[in-house]
Amino acid sequence: MSDNAGITQAMIDLYDRFTHSGGTRRELMTGLARLAGGVAAAAAILPLIEARADAASLTSDTDSRITTQTIRYAGANGHAMSAYLATPTRRPDRARKVVVIHENRGLNEHIRDVTRRLALSGFVALAPDFLSPLGETPRSGDATHSADDIARELIGRLDKGATIADGVATLEWFDGYSVGSGVPGAVGFCWGGGLVNNLAVAAGKRLRVGIAYYGVAPADVAEAARVKAKLVLHYAGLDERVNAGGPAWQAALRAAGVDFAAYTYPGVNHAFNNDTSAARYDAAAARLAWQRTLDALK
């Protein structure tokens, strides 16, 4: 977080409530103007807090070390699921498989970038669009809403059980995919981190390892007894909303004898891994969490 930009923790907390608890963008701007001291200051600060759709990716579709494509397969009830697949060009047959689960902004360019990063690290990486049943993740906004705002509204319409079932169907399809080796792992961010936790319960042995970045715990932590995968849980030290459910989930996993590791990164915010958000991204925490993620997925 940049002190020179005048961004306070209260501003970041306000944005977190907007993106995870609802409310209109007008309400967000009103609250931010109150904290920033005016509408102009709020307008300057908001782009530093929110994830930027126009932020430059760290990888490219044209990198010769990987191949990328959009694929479709059947979801849990037969509807078509769309996904972005990135594959290393060197020894893809030996590469481990990993499912990448998006935030509540859907399958956007940032998640495609993360998927390519995994392919460049030697994994066959599949990023499903869990908004596929509702017409896929929007690529553009309208006169009053950004593409991210629309995606968040659509995420709120999804049936939780049906989405988890689509996740299990994804793991099953990917397990049978001809490229790559072994039972798939999964890594998810924000909304996707919560889905990783729920998939660990629902998928059983169909998930090898699950890595949740600031993901909420399942509603019934007693279901930890159903988890067969190894779990890695990344928490942001300042993320009180998600962290509130962490201790009970970890205690249940421990009691069930689940192999898991939980890491809290002090002084960083929810979405600290997302490099398209200048105010919330923390490079040191992101690097450490990413290395732990790669190590767990191997």
Secondary structure, 3 states (H helix, E strand, C coil): CCHHHCCCHHHHHHHHHHHHHCCCHHHHHHHHHHHHCCHHHHHHHHHHHCCCCCCCCCCCCCCCCEEEEEEEEECCCCCEEEEEEEEECCCHHHCEEEEEECCCCCCCHHHHHHHHHHHHCCCEEEEECCCHHHCCCCCCCCCCCCHHHHHHHHHHHCCHHHHHHHHHHHHHHHHCCCCCEEEEEEEEECHHHHHHHHHHHHHHHHCCEEEEECCCCCCCHHHHHHCCCEEEEEEECCCHHHHCCHHHHHHHHHHCCCCEEEEEECCCCCCCCCCCCCCCCCHHHHHHHHHHHHHHHC
